């Protein structure tokens, strides 16, 4: 899966409006935990939730987006469905727990 690094607030707003479901991955390029977790999250989406795109939000380059969602810890994952935050996980994130949480909403939204 290719993913997009969000560059500005306008692009961010467009992405949220155009997608029924979206996973926002807030981190910094210097975050070792975030760097290790990122490919696992991408693989989980590829395998189980192909209709949910992955977007990386660099907290250093787009701090206003992080502040808008009250994200001050990295990594933080926010899953939006129909522009509303439905799932939030921060710091120590279990891929299994994240997958279970997404699965319930994914089935309602896409099946």
Secondary structure, 3 states (H helix, E strand, C coil): CCCEECCCHHHHHHHHHHCCEEEEEEECCCCHHHHHHHHHHHHHHHHHCCCCEEEEEECCCCHHHHHHCCCCCCCEEEEEECCEEEEEEECCCCHHHHHHHHHHHHHHHHC
